[in-house]
Amino acid sequence: MYAFAALLLVFLVALFNFDIGAMKTHEKRAMQTGHVVDPLKNTMSAEMEENALINKNGQMKHLLIPIVVLVLSTVDDAINWIFSNRRNSNHSHYV
């Protein structure tokens, strides 16, 4: 249930541009100054920040396709696992 709540939160934050907690502070700084990392913490060198590639062609499908594939493959594997265990357990009584 936690995983579904986390995925729902990701979509809500992306859809409604809803920033919470520390994310709100960092998003505000990035929008106002263009710095994607905290300059006081030096977590990324200035050279790396200047050379960081920014993809302006990002689309929603670039986010959704990997998530959909992950969810569908997980559900498919779970269904296959459940049915393979049922088949194996039914035959084990006769051996």
C-alpha positions as CSV (number, residue, x, y, z in Angstrom):
1,M,0.0,0.0,0.0
2,Y,2.9,2.3,0.8
3,A,4.3,1.9,-2.8
4,F,0.9,2.9,-4.3
5,A,0.7,5.9,-2.0
6,A,4.2,7.0,-3.0
7,L,3.4,6.7,-6.7
8,L,0.2,8.7,-6.2
9,L,2.1,11.4,-4.4
10,V,4.7,11.5,-7.2
11,F,1.9,12.1,-9.8
12,L,0.1,14.6,-7.7
13,V,3.3,16.6,-7.1
14,A,4.1,16.6,-10.8
15,L,0.6,17.3,-11.9
16,F,-0.2,20.1,-9.5
17,N,3.3,21.5,-9.0
18,F,2.9,20.9,-5.3
19,D,6.2,21.3,-3.4
20,I,6.5,20.0,0.1
21,G,9.1,20.2,2.8
22,A,12.7,20.7,1.7
23,M,11.7,20.3,-1.9
24,K,9.8,23.6,-1.7
25,T,12.9,25.4,-0.5
26,H,15.1,23.9,-3.2
27,E,12.5,24.4,-6.0
28,K,12.1,28.1,-5.0
29,R,15.9,28.6,-5.1
30,A,16.3,26.8,-8.4
31,M,13.5,29.0,-10.0
32,Q,14.9,32.3,-8.6
33,T,18.6,31.8,-9.0
34,G,19.0,28.9,-11.4
35,H,21.1,27.0,-8.9
36,V,20.0,23.4,-8.7
37,V,22.1,22.6,-5.6
38,D,22.6,24.5,-2.4
39,P,25.7,26.7,-2.9
40,L,26.3,26.7,0.8
41,K,26.6,22.9,1.1
42,N,29.0,22.4,-1.9
43,T,27.5,19.1,-2.8
44,M,28.2,19.6,-6.4
45,S,31.2,21.5,-7.8
46,A,30.6,24.7,-9.6
47,E,32.2,23.3,-12.7
48,M,29.9,20.3,-12.7
49,E,26.9,22.6,-12.2
50,E,27.9,24.8,-15.1
51,N,28.4,21.7,-17.4
52,A,25.2,20.0,-16.3
53,L,23.0,19.2,-19.3
54,I,19.5,20.4,-19.2
55,N,17.0,18.6,-21.4
56,K,14.4,21.1,-22.5
57,N,12.6,18.4,-24.6
58,G,11.4,16.3,-21.6
59,Q,7.9,14.9,-22.0
60,M,5.5,13.3,-19.6
61,K,5.8,10.0,-21.5
62,H,9.5,9.8,-20.5
63,L,8.3,9.6,-16.9
64,L,5.2,7.4,-17.4
65,I,6.6,4.7,-19.7
66,P,9.2,3.3,-17.3
67,I,6.7,3.4,-14.4
68,V,3.9,1.7,-16.4
69,V,6.4,-1.0,-17.6
70,L,7.5,-1.5,-14.0
71,V,4.0,-1.8,-12.6
72,L,2.8,-4.1,-15.4
73,S,5.8,-6.4,-15.3
74,T,5.5,-6.6,-11.5
75,V,1.8,-7.5,-11.6
76,D,2.5,-10.0,-14.4
77,D,5.2,-11.7,-12.4
78,A,3.0,-11.8,-9.3
79,I,0.2,-13.4,-11.2
80,N,2.5,-15.9,-12.8
81,W,4.1,-16.7,-9.4
82,I,0.6,-17.2,-7.8
83,F,-0.6,-19.5,-10.5
84,S,2.6,-21.5,-10.7
85,N,2.5,-22.1,-6.9
86,R,-1.1,-23.2,-7.2
87,R,-0.2,-25.7,-9.9
88,N,2.8,-27.0,-8.0
89,S,0.8,-27.3,-4.7
90,N,-2.0,-29.2,-6.4
91,H,0.4,-31.8,-7.9
92,S,2.4,-32.2,-4.7
93,H,-0.6,-33.9,-3.0
94,Y,-0.6,-36.7,-5.6
95,V,3.1,-37.5,-5.5
